[in-house]
Amino acid sequence: MILQIIILVLAIPMGFLIAWMAKDELIVGRKYFRILVILGIIGLIGFWIYGFKEIALTCGFIGIVSLVSYVKSFD
């Protein structure tokens, strides 16, 4: 479980890296980041409830990366 938490925490610097590399596309893709955050959270909760923990953690990773990029799009 510790390894999975470490991988989820690594989603935060990955979101900053994507936001730094694609500064010009953040504003245009803001609505898509919002959709990815919502779908990531729904997928995390839904797949975790049904017992698909690997897929749930993948959705959580996508949700965290998208959330960081979405927040950085307002800078």
C-alpha positions in Angstrom: 0.0 0.0 0.0 2.9 2.3 0.7 4.1 2.0 -2.9 0.7 2.9 -4.2 0.6 6.0 -2.0 4.0 7.0 -3.2 2.9 6.7 -6.9 -0.2 8.8 -6.2 2.0 11.5 -4.5 4.3 11.5 -7.6 1.2 12.6 -9.6 1.7 16.1 -8.1 5.1 16.8 -9.6 3.9 15.2 -12.9 1.1 17.7 -13.0 3.5 20.6 -12.5 5.7 19.2 -15.3 2.9 18.9 -17.7 1.7 22.4 -16.8 5.2 23.8 -17.3 5.7 22.0 -20.7 2.3 23.0 -22.1 1.8 26.5 -20.8 0.1 27.8 -24.0 -2.4 24.9 -24.0 -3.6 25.2 -20.4 -6.0 28.0 -21.0 -7.5 26.4 -24.1 -7.8 23.0 -22.4 -9.2 24.2 -19.1 -12.6 22.7 -19.6 -11.0 19.3 -20.5 -8.9 19.4 -17.4 -12.1 20.0 -15.4 -13.8 17.0 -17.1 -10.7 14.8 -16.4 -10.7 15.8 -12.7 -14.4 14.9 -12.3 -14.1 11.6 -14.2 -10.9 10.7 -12.3 -12.6 11.2 -8.9 -15.8 9.3 -10.0 -13.6 6.5 -11.4 -11.5 6.4 -8.3 -14.6 6.0 -6.1 -16.5 3.7 -8.4 -13.7 1.3 -9.2 -12.6 1.2 -5.5 -16.1 0.3 -4.4 -16.3 -2.6 -7.0 -12.9 -3.9 -6.0 -10.8 -2.9 -9.0 -8.1 -1.2 -6.9 -5.5 -1.0 -9.7 -7.9 0.8 -12.0 -9.1 3.0 -9.2 -5.5 4.1 -8.5 -5.0 4.9 -12.2 -8.1 7.1 -12.2 -6.8 8.8 -9.0 -3.5 9.4 -10.7 -5.2 10.9 -13.7 -7.4 13.0 -11.5 -4.5 14.4 -9.5 -2.4 15.3 -12.5 -5.4 17.0 -14.1 -6.3 18.9 -11.0 -2.7 20.3 -10.7 -2.7 21.3 -14.3 -6.1 22.8 -14.0 -5.0 24.9 -11.0 -1.9 26.0 -12.8 -3.9 27.1 -15.8 -5.1 30.2 -13.8 -1.5 31.4 -13.2 
